[in-house]
Each structure stands twice: as C-alpha cells, then as structure tokens.
Amino acid sequence: MSGAASVLPVVIITAALVIRTAIDELCKPGSARRQWAFAADRRAVAGGATAAAATVLIGWNQAGPAALAWALIVGALTAQLVHQGTHRP
C-alpha cells in the first residue's frame, strides 16, 4: 500500500471527529470544551503518547512514515479514553 493511500483513512477519521465535535457544539454549546478536555489532562496525554510511540515502533516497518499519522489518531483516541475513565462521576 502506498504512503498516500495509507494516510487517507486517517484523514477521513480526523474529519469525522472534527465534524462530530462541530455538530455537538452547535447543538450543545460548551460540549467541544468537554470533549477535548483530555488534552489538558497529564495522565491522559502520557497514555496517548505511550500508545502513539508504540504505534510508530510497531508500524514503521509496514507503513513507513504513514505510521506517524496513525500514531496521532491512536494517541488522541487513547488519551480521550484514559481521560473518560478517570473523570466519570
């Protein structure tokens, strides 16, 4: 699979997440701040960075530089999950 073709799903996933955030913000003002609060949570960011690093290390041989794009998505989604798990009522 070429580098450009393997990055296309990452672009689509990122666009879907941004669109979802925008629609939620239009329906419920302030929801975007809550959805992206994981970016200020040190524990969540550390978990996301660890997952991203593992993705690059494991995926570099097969995907090459496209592994970096996948690592960003994996890291962000992992950070969001870690944040949700530690901040539930």
N, C-alpha and C positions, 0 to 999 in steps of 0.2 A: 504494500500500500504506500502510495507516495505521501510525502510530508504534508502537502496541501490538503489532500483528501482525508488524512487522519486528523487534521485540525478542524475540519468542517463540523463534525458533531459537537466539538467544544464550543464553537461559535454559536451553534443552534441552541445548546443548553444554556449558555450565558444569556442569549437574547430572551429565551423563555423565562429565565429567572428575573431579568430586569423588567420584562413586560408584566409578570405576575406582581412584582413589587409596585409598579406604577398603577396597576388596576386596583390593588388593595389600598394604596394610598388615596386614590380618588374616592373609593367607597368609604374608607375609614381613615380620616386624616390622623397622622401620627403613627400609623402602622409600619411605615417604612423604617422609622427610627427603631421600633421594637424588633423588626425582622433583621436589621443589620447591627444590632447591639453586640453581637458576638465579636465584632471587630475591635471592641474596646475591652474585651474580657481576656486577660493574660493567659488563663488556663486554656481557654478555647483556642486562642491563637497558637499556643505551644502545641496543642494536639493537632491542629491543622497543619502547622509547619512540619511536624513529625511525619504525618501522613503524606504530605507533599514530597518531602525528602525521600521517603520510602518509594513513592511512585516513580520518581526520577531514577533512583538507583535500580529499581526492578525493570522499568520500562525503557530505559535508554537504549539497550541493545536492540529491541524490536522497533521502537518508534522514533528513535533519534531525538532531534530537537522538539518534535511534537509531544514528547513526554513532558516537557515543561508546561505546555498548555494544559495537558491533562492533570498535571500536578496542581496547577492553580485551582481547577474545578474541584478536585478531590480534597485539597486543603481547605477550601472555603466551605464545602459541604460538611466536612468533618468538624470544622470549627463551629459551625452552626449547630450540629448535633450535640457536641460537647456542651455548648452554652445552654441549649434547651434542657439537657439532662441535669445541669446544676442549678438552673433557675426556674424550676417548676414549683408551683405552690404546694 
